[in-house]
Amino acid sequence: MKKYLIVIEQTGSGYSAYSPDLDGCVATGKSREEVESQMQEAIAFHLEGMARNGEPIPEPHTYSAYVEVPPQAR
């Protein structure tokens, strides 16, 4: 089983998500839980379509990290 990173962003009406490893694969939802579920379905659908079209399935390669920055001097 492959694990693809998804980025979730809060919007004015809920949440949106995308996967940096899968161009064009996006989803929306009213809650974080909903958008994660929708994104899981979207990724499965996206990969099925790629396989059906004979396209290579990309390996997950994106990762996330947080960096700390010092507070701005005033």
MARBA-3410 file (N, C-alpha, C, O; in Angstrom, 1 decimal):
74
0.8,-1.2,0.0,0.0,0.0,0.0,0.9,1.2,0.0,1.9,1.3,0.7 ~ 0.5,2.2,-0.8,1.3,3.5,-0.9,0.6,4.5,-0.1,-0.6,4.5,0.0 ~ 1.4,5.4,0.4,0.8,6.6,1.2,1.3,7.8,0.5,2.4,8.1,0.3 ~ 0.3,8.6,0.1,0.5,9.9,-0.6,0.2,11.0,0.4,-0.8,11.0,1.1 ~ 1.1,12.0,0.4,0.9,13.2,1.2,-0.2,14.0,0.6,-0.3,14.2,-0.6
-1.1,14.5,1.5,-2.1,15.4,1.1,-2.0,16.7,1.9,-1.6,16.7,3.1 ~ -2.2,17.8,1.2,-2.2,19.1,1.9,-3.6,19.6,2.0,-4.4,19.6,1.1 ~ -4.0,19.9,3.3,-5.4,20.4,3.6,-5.3,21.8,4.0,-4.5,22.2,4.8 ~ -6.2,22.6,3.3,-6.3,24.0,3.6,-7.7,24.4,4.0,-8.7,23.9,3.4 ~ -7.9,25.2,5.0,-9.2,25.7,5.4,-9.6,26.8,4.4,-8.8,27.7,4.0
-10.8,26.8,4.0,-11.4,27.8,3.0,-12.5,28.5,3.7,-12.9,28.2,4.8 ~ -13.1,29.5,3.0,-14.2,30.2,3.5,-15.5,29.3,3.7,-16.4,29.7,4.5 ~ -15.5,28.2,3.0,-16.7,27.4,3.1,-16.4,25.9,3.6,-17.3,25.1,3.6 ~ -15.2,25.7,4.0,-14.9,24.3,4.5,-13.4,24.1,4.3,-12.6,24.8,4.8 ~ -13.1,23.0,3.6,-11.7,22.6,3.5,-11.5,22.1,2.0,-12.4,21.6,1.4
-10.2,22.3,1.6,-9.8,21.7,0.3,-8.5,21.0,0.5,-7.8,21.2,1.4 ~ -8.3,20.1,-0.4,-7.0,19.2,-0.3,-6.5,18.9,-1.7,-7.2,18.9,-2.7 ~ -5.2,18.7,-1.7,-4.6,18.2,-2.9,-3.4,17.4,-2.6,-2.9,17.4,-1.4 ~ -2.9,16.6,-3.5,-1.7,15.8,-3.3,-0.6,16.3,-4.3,-0.7,16.3,-5.5 ~ 0.6,16.8,-3.7,1.6,17.3,-4.5,2.2,16.2,-5.5,2.8,16.5,-6.5
2.0,15.0,-5.2,2.5,13.9,-6.0,1.6,13.5,-7.2,2.0,12.8,-8.0 ~ 0.4,14.0,-7.1,-0.6,13.6,-8.2,-1.2,14.9,-8.7,-2.2,15.4,-8.2 ~ -0.7,15.4,-9.8,-1.2,16.6,-10.5,-2.7,16.5,-10.8,-3.1,15.5,-11.4 ~ -3.4,17.5,-10.3,-4.8,17.6,-10.7,-5.7,16.8,-9.7,-6.9,16.8,-9.9 ~ -5.2,16.1,-8.7,-6.0,15.3,-7.8,-6.4,16.2,-6.6,-5.5,16.5,-5.8
-7.6,16.6,-6.5,-8.1,17.5,-5.5,-9.4,17.0,-4.9,-10.1,16.2,-5.5 ~ -9.8,17.6,-3.8,-11.1,17.3,-3.2,-11.5,18.4,-2.2,-10.6,19.2,-1.8 ~ -12.7,18.5,-1.9,-13.2,19.5,-1.0,-14.2,18.8,0.0,-14.7,17.7,-0.2 ~ -14.4,19.5,1.2,-15.3,18.9,2.1,-15.7,20.0,3.2,-15.0,21.0,3.2 ~ -16.7,19.8,3.9,-17.1,20.7,4.9,-16.3,20.6,6.2,-16.4,21.5,7.0
-15.7,19.5,6.4,-14.8,19.3,7.6,-13.5,18.6,7.2,-13.4,18.2,6.1 ~ -12.6,18.6,8.2,-11.3,18.0,7.9,-11.5,16.5,7.6,-10.9,15.9,6.7 ~ -12.4,15.9,8.4,-12.7,14.4,8.2,-13.3,14.2,6.9,-12.9,13.2,6.2 ~ -14.2,15.0,6.5,-14.8,14.8,5.1,-13.8,15.0,4.0,-13.8,14.2,3.1 ~ -13.0,16.0,4.1,-12.1,16.3,3.0,-11.0,15.2,2.9,-10.6,14.8,1.8
-10.6,14.6,4.1,-9.7,13.5,4.1,-10.3,12.3,3.4,-9.7,11.6,2.6 ~ -11.6,12.0,3.7,-12.3,10.9,3.1,-12.4,11.1,1.6,-12.2,10.1,0.8 ~ -12.8,12.3,1.3,-13.0,12.6,-0.2,-11.7,12.5,-0.9,-11.6,12.0,-2.1 ~ -10.6,12.9,-0.3,-9.3,12.8,-0.9,-8.8,11.4,-1.1,-8.2,11.1,-2.1 ~ -9.1,10.5,-0.1,-8.8,9.1,-0.3,-9.5,8.5,-1.5,-8.9,7.8,-2.3
-10.8,8.9,-1.6,-11.5,8.4,-2.8,-11.0,9.0,-4.1,-10.9,8.3,-5.1 ~ -10.6,10.3,-4.1,-10.1,11.0,-5.2,-8.8,10.3,-5.7,-8.6,10.2,-6.9 ~ -7.9,10.0,-4.7,-6.6,9.4,-5.1,-6.9,8.0,-5.7,-6.2,7.7,-6.7 ~ -7.7,7.2,-5.1,-8.0,5.9,-5.7,-8.5,6.0,-7.1,-8.1,5.3,-8.0 ~ -9.5,7.0,-7.3,-10.1,7.2,-8.7,-9.0,7.7,-9.6,-8.9,7.2,-10.8
-8.2,8.6,-9.2,-7.1,9.2,-10.0,-6.1,8.1,-10.5,-5.8,8.0,-11.6 ~ -5.7,7.2,-9.5,-4.8,6.2,-9.9,-5.4,5.1,-10.8,-4.7,4.6,-11.7 ~ -6.7,4.8,-10.6,-7.4,3.9,-11.4,-7.4,4.4,-12.9,-7.2,3.7,-13.8 ~ -7.7,5.7,-13.0,-7.7,6.3,-14.3,-6.3,6.3,-15.0,-6.2,6.0,-16.2 ~ -5.3,6.6,-14.2,-3.9,6.5,-14.8,-3.6,5.1,-15.3,-3.1,4.9,-16.4
-3.9,4.1,-14.4,-3.7,2.7,-14.8,-4.4,2.3,-16.1,-3.9,1.7,-17.0 ~ -5.7,2.7,-16.1,-6.5,2.4,-17.3,-6.0,3.1,-18.6,-6.1,2.5,-19.7 ~ -5.4,4.2,-18.4,-4.8,4.9,-19.6,-3.4,4.5,-19.9,-2.7,5.0,-20.8 ~ -2.9,3.5,-19.2,-1.5,3.0,-19.4,-0.4,4.0,-18.9,0.7,3.8,-19.3 ~ -0.8,4.9,-18.1,0.2,5.9,-17.5,0.9,5.2,-16.3,0.3,4.4,-15.6
2.2,5.6,-16.1,2.9,5.0,-14.9,2.3,5.6,-13.7,2.0,6.8,-13.6 ~ 2.2,4.8,-12.6,1.7,5.3,-11.3,2.9,5.9,-10.6,3.9,5.2,-10.3 ~ 2.8,7.2,-10.2,4.0,7.8,-9.6,4.2,7.3,-8.2,3.2,7.1,-7.4 ~ 5.4,7.2,-7.8,5.7,6.8,-6.4,5.6,8.0,-5.5,5.9,9.1,-6.0 ~ 5.1,7.8,-4.3,5.0,9.0,-3.4,6.4,9.5,-3.1,7.3,8.7,-2.8
6.7,10.8,-3.2,8.0,11.3,-3.0,8.0,12.6,-2.2,9.1,13.0,-1.8 ~ 6.9,13.2,-2.0,6.8,14.4,-1.2,6.7,14.1,0.3,6.1,13.2,0.7 ~ 7.3,15.0,1.0,7.2,14.9,2.5,7.0,16.3,3.1,7.1,17.3,2.3 ~ 6.6,16.3,4.3,6.3,17.6,4.9,7.2,17.8,6.1,7.7,16.9,6.7 ~ 7.4,19.1,6.4,8.2,19.4,7.6,7.8,20.8,8.0,7.4,21.7,7.2
8.0,21.1,9.3,7.8,22.5,9.8,9.1,23.0,10.1,10.0,22.3,10.6 ~ 9.3,24.3,9.9,10.5,25.0,10.4,10.1,26.2,11.3,9.0,26.8,11.1 ~ 10.9,26.4,12.3,10.6,27.5,13.2,11.4,28.7,12.8,12.5,28.6,12.3 ~ 10.8,29.8,12.9,11.4,31.1,12.6,11.3,32.0,13.8,10.3,31.9,14.6 ~ 12.4,32.8,14.1,12.3,33.6,15.3,11.3,34.7,15.1,10.9,35.1,14.0
10.7,35.2,16.2,9.8,36.3,16.2,10.4,37.5,15.5,11.6,37.8,15.7 ~ 9.6,38.3,14.8,10.1,39.5,14.2,10.4,40.6,15.3,9.6,40.8,16.2 ~ 11.6,41.2,15.1,11.9,42.3,16.1,11.1,43.5,15.7,10.8,43.8,14.6 ~ 10.7,44.2,16.8,9.9,45.4,16.6,10.7,46.7,17.0,10.2,47.8,16.9
END
